[in-house]
Amino acid sequence: MPNDAKKTAAIPARTRGGARAQAAAMGQQGVPLVVRSIDRSGLIAIDRVLRLLGMSKVQLAETAGLKPETLYKSARLRADKTQSRMREMLEIVGRVSQWAGGENQALAWYRAQPIAALGGRTAEALVKSGRASEVRDYLDHIAMGGFA
């Protein structure tokens, strides 16, 4: 991971001005998907995610394991559960995009590729069932040179 990306990844989730300024200074190359998806208030900006991933709200809700109406109500968008689930999904897709050849390919992997080491379930299914930490641990293992 380039040094600039490491610095950006270390920015706290709710810090806004610094992350936006750093992302603008670096351009969008190497900036984690999560950082590019955060608004000024430190929350995941759903409209920004929709543009970045080229999805509808219904598709995004299904991918993140949320009810579609969650993404249509501003109070639900700000809920901790919604923000946490979106952050987990974006973090995993962003990490895999470096290996998969882009965010669209990473999203396809996230939704469809069974992970044998995790019971043959997809990353999407694991995140939906609250097991995102297992996917992150698996990705850490692979990044360190471990076998899939």
C-alpha angles and dihedrals in degrees: 000000000000116000092246091055091049090053091049092047089055093060111114115252096247098043108107118165094051096047093048092048092047092047091050092048093050095042115229094293111110096001110132116250091238092056092049089051098054122100129212092276092056096253129122106265104221094199090054091050090050090054094045095049099032095233138135121242090253092052092047093048091051092047092051094044096248132129111260093238088061090073093049098057118070094210091055091046089061094048115118093236092053094046093046094050092047092047092050093050094046093046092053095044090047093051094048093046090075090059099033098054099253146349096281091054091045090051090052089051091047092053103038116019114096113219108221093198089058099050097280092290123136123245087248093056091047094050091047090054093050097258100117091126089063090054091049090049090050091051090048089052092051092045090055090056099266123147123259 
